[in-house]
Each structure stands twice: as structure tokens, then as C-alpha cells.
Amino acid sequence: MTRKAPPEIDALDRRIIAGLQEGFPLVPEPYAEVAAGFGVTEAELIARLKRLREHGAITRFGPFLDAAAMGGAFCLCAMAVPEADFERIAAVVNAHPEVAHNYARSHRLNMWFVLATETPAGIAETADAIERETGLGVLGFPKLLEFFIGFRVAA
């Protein structure tokens, strides 16, 4: 998870980050429509998103799908990763398309990530694959009850 130096985030970047958390239009040219709303070209909007992503100011740009509503499953997972090997293990974990988020924490369980799979059985299959590939145990914390908190990040 090596990152470049943090980018300069200007007022427009902040407006874009805040605005895109509220939705993305389902139209033939969504980037052009969004860009027009911010008073920039489609190319400039895409370049800004790419720069923010490359520098880690945003970690992903895409839809948040409810895997469980589509017959799949979610599971919060944690691992105790040796600090000296953290970046390599993170790359192995993040190589799995089922990994929706991955966060470092200051705790014995210092890597936390969310698995989202097409089937409930996919959770165990993916966790088992990560264990085989890393040699480390994956602890799963399945969702028992869902709370919608409308999480938004202030930009």
C-alpha cells in the first residue's frame, strides 16, 4: 500500500469528493454530466479523480452494492500481520476482488477488511484462500444486524 506524497487538495477537489458521495447519475455520459455540475470538463474531472486515487486521498470510486440483497454476503475480517510484512500481506489480501475495504489499525489485529462475495459460501472460500496465501489466520466477524448510518466523509 505504498502511496505517493499527498496531493494538494483544493476547494474543487473537496466539492467533487463531497458531491460524489451523494450519488452518480445513470445516464449515457455520467462523467460529462457530473463535470458540468462542477463547471469543469469531463477530462478534468476524470484527471482529478485519478490523481486523488493515485495519491490515496480517495481509496476507491465506484458503487456500493448490497451483496446480501443480491444473494451474497458481507463479512468484516481481521488479521494479526507482522509490521515488517504488512505491505506485502496487504497486497496479497487486496488482490482478491472480494475485498471491499482494507484498513490498518493500531492493535494486535492490525489489518481489517471487508469481504463481499456472490454467495455466503464465498466468504469462507476467500478467507481460506487468504490464509493459504499469507500463512496467517483470518478472523471473521459476520454481520448479525445491519444499521444504516449514512456515512459520509467530510472533504
KATACOR-V350913 format. One record per helix or strand of 3 or more residues. SS is the DSSP state (alpha for helix, beta for strand). FROM is the first residue (numbers start at 1). LEN is the number of residues. Records with the same first field share a line. If there is no record, write none. Layout:
SS->FROM-LEN, FROM-LEN
This chain:
alpha->11-10, 30-9, 42-13, 68-3, 83-12, 121-14
beta->73-7, 99-6, 111-7, 139-4
